[in-house]
Amino acid sequence: QVQLVESGGGLVQPGGSLRLSCAASGSIFRFYAMGWYRQAPGKQRELVARIFRTASTNYADSVKGRFTISRNNAKNTVYLQMNSLKPEDTAVYYCNAVEDGSLLNYWGQGTQVTVSS
């Protein structure tokens, strides 16, 4: 059973930074892609950033230039570095992994990010 455990959320002032971590149980090489999604109150869950096994990445337009997704294969961990945070970035952030072959989706439990002065 795949487990994804997020950490690093919290309260930060506008313009601040946070780094989210997503630790997977076992090797992340078995995933076709890993990414971060977010869901704000009253809104649908949306893709924030994704990294593929090839190391290519894509980002939502709203976070381009501010957020960076990366991974450490040795630690089976994916990160989301968030800079220049805005109040509209406030949401629960979820880690996602798509298994190669089966294309099964796995989700973490979510971590709250609040951007407020």
Residue, then its C-alpha position, 0 to 999 in steps of 0.5 A: q500500500v502506497q503512503l504519502v505523508e506531507s509536511g511543512g505547511g503553516l501560517v506565513q505572511p504575504g511575501g514569505s516562503l514555505r517548503l512542503s515535503c511529501a515522503a513516499s513509502g518505498s521508491i518513487f521511481r515506480f511513479y509516472a508522475m508526482g505532484w502537488y494539488r491544492q483546494a481552497p474553501g469552496k473551490q475545486r481541487e487544482l493542480v499546482a505543480r507536477i514532476f515526471r519520472t523524466a524530471s520534466t515539470n509543469y506548473a499552474d500559471s498562477v504559481k509560475g516563477r514563484f513555486t518550484i517542484s523537485r525531488n530527492n530520489a534517495k529520500n523518496t521525497v518530493y518538495l514544493q518550494m513556495n516563494s512570494l506567497k500570496p493570500e490566494d495561495t491559502a489552501v490545503y495542499y495535497c501530494n499526489a502520485v500516479e503509478d506507472g502502468s496502472l495509472l492509479n492515483y494516490w493521495g496524501q492527507g493534506t497540509q494546510v497553508t495559510v498566507s495572512s498578515 
